[in-house]
Amino acid sequence: MTVFRDWYEKLTFEEQICWSFDVVPSQVLHVYWAFSYADLRYKLRIKSGEFMIGHHQQFEALVKVINQALGGGSGKSSPPPKKAFEPQTADQMQAAFNAVFG
């Protein structure tokens, strides 16, 4: 995450606004007029936090996948998944549909 933080801190305030609001530099004045300074800082903080959380989540998922692929883990085998109900008749299908949608 420090790579993102280093990159983000090298940006100017205007570049941070462009990244956070998904605008080009020619539209920054419209953003300045539409939001207060406190709103701009809040949006920057939320957008960067969301970005870092997304990357952290991807990293954690990758660690789990690699761990399972290489045979790691708790050593306990997970129970087999339940078989899905497969309706054999139209009445069973209607009953399943009514159970979900009422």
Backbone torsions as a table, in degrees:
resi	resn	phi	psi	omega
1	MET	NA	-19.7	-179.2
2	THR	-68.5	-25.6	177.7
3	VAL	-63.3	-44.4	177.5
4	PHE	-63.8	-44.2	-178.3
5	ARG	-61.8	-42.4	178.3
6	ASP	-63.1	-43.1	179.0
7	TRP	-64.5	-44.9	-175.9
8	TYR	-65.5	-39.2	-178.2
9	GLU	-72.2	-19.4	177.2
10	LYS	-79.3	-15.3	179.7
11	LEU	-74.5	147.7	172.3
12	THR	-74.6	167.2	179.1
13	PHE	-59.8	-39.9	178.9
14	GLU	-63.6	-41.1	178.5
15	GLU	-67.3	-36.3	176.1
16	GLN	-63.7	-40.4	177.5
17	ILE	-62.7	-44.7	178.9
18	CYS	-59.1	-46.0	-179.2
19	TRP	-66.0	-44.4	-174.8
20	SER	-69.0	-39.9	-177.2
21	PHE	-97.6	2.5	-179.0
22	ASP	54.1	51.1	177.5
23	VAL	-124.8	163.5	175.5
24	VAL	-92.6	162.1	-176.1
25	PRO	-55.6	-31.1	-179.9
26	SER	-70.1	-13.4	-179.6
27	GLN	-101.3	2.1	-176.2
28	VAL	-65.0	-36.8	179.2
29	LEU	-61.2	-36.4	177.4
30	HIS	-64.2	-37.8	178.0
31	VAL	-67.7	-42.9	178.8
32	TYR	-59.0	-39.2	-178.8
33	TRP	-77.3	-24.7	-176.2
34	ALA	-86.2	-22.5	-174.4
35	PHE	-130.0	152.4	174.8
36	SER	-79.5	166.7	179.3
37	TYR	-61.2	-40.0	178.5
38	ALA	-63.2	-39.6	177.5
39	ASP	-64.7	-39.6	178.9
40	LEU	-63.7	-45.8	179.4
41	ARG	-63.3	-40.0	178.9
42	TYR	-63.0	-46.0	179.7
43	LYS	-61.9	-41.6	177.9
44	LEU	-61.7	-43.1	-179.2
45	ARG	-66.2	-42.7	-179.4
46	ILE	-67.8	-44.7	-178.4
47	LYS	-64.1	-43.5	179.4
48	SER	-68.2	-37.3	176.5
49	GLY	-64.8	-41.6	177.7
50	GLU	-63.0	-40.7	179.0
51	PHE	-63.3	-45.1	-178.9
52	MET	-68.0	-38.2	178.6
53	ILE	-65.1	-41.0	178.5
54	GLY	-60.9	-43.7	179.0
55	HIS	-69.8	-36.1	177.0
56	HIS	-64.5	-40.7	179.0
57	GLN	-64.4	-41.5	177.4
58	GLN	-63.5	-39.5	178.3
59	PHE	-63.8	-45.2	179.6
60	GLU	-63.1	-40.6	178.3
61	ALA	-64.7	-40.3	178.3
62	LEU	-63.1	-40.6	178.1
63	VAL	-61.7	-43.7	-180.0
64	LYS	-64.9	-43.2	-179.4
65	VAL	-63.6	-46.2	-179.9
66	ILE	-65.0	-39.8	178.8
67	ASN	-61.3	-44.2	178.9
68	GLN	-70.4	-37.1	-179.6
69	ALA	-66.1	-32.2	-179.1
70	LEU	-93.4	6.9	174.3
71	GLY	87.5	11.5	178.7
72	GLY	-81.1	-170.6	177.7
73	GLY	119.0	-165.9	-174.9
74	SER	-80.1	-13.2	-179.4
75	GLY	89.6	-14.4	177.7
76	LYS	-85.0	134.5	176.4
77	SER	-85.1	139.5	179.8
78	SER	-76.6	149.6	179.7
79	PRO	-66.1	150.4	179.3
80	PRO	-65.5	147.5	-179.0
81	PRO	-67.4	150.1	178.0
82	LYS	-67.3	147.1	176.1
83	LYS	-74.2	138.3	178.0
84	ALA	-73.8	148.0	177.6
85	PHE	-73.1	125.3	178.3
86	GLU	-114.7	107.8	-179.4
87	PRO	-63.6	137.7	-178.7
88	GLN	-100.2	-21.9	-178.2
89	THR	-127.7	169.0	178.5
90	ALA	-66.9	-33.9	179.0
91	ASP	-66.3	-41.2	177.1
92	GLN	-64.1	-38.4	178.2
93	MET	-65.6	-42.7	178.5
94	GLN	-63.9	-40.9	178.7
95	ALA	-64.5	-41.1	178.1
96	ALA	-64.8	-40.7	179.2
97	PHE	-64.2	-43.6	-179.9
98	ASN	-67.2	-31.3	178.5
99	ALA	-65.7	-33.9	-179.4
100	VAL	-85.9	-48.1	-172.9
101	PHE	-101.4	-3.7	175.2
102	GLY	79.1	NA	NA
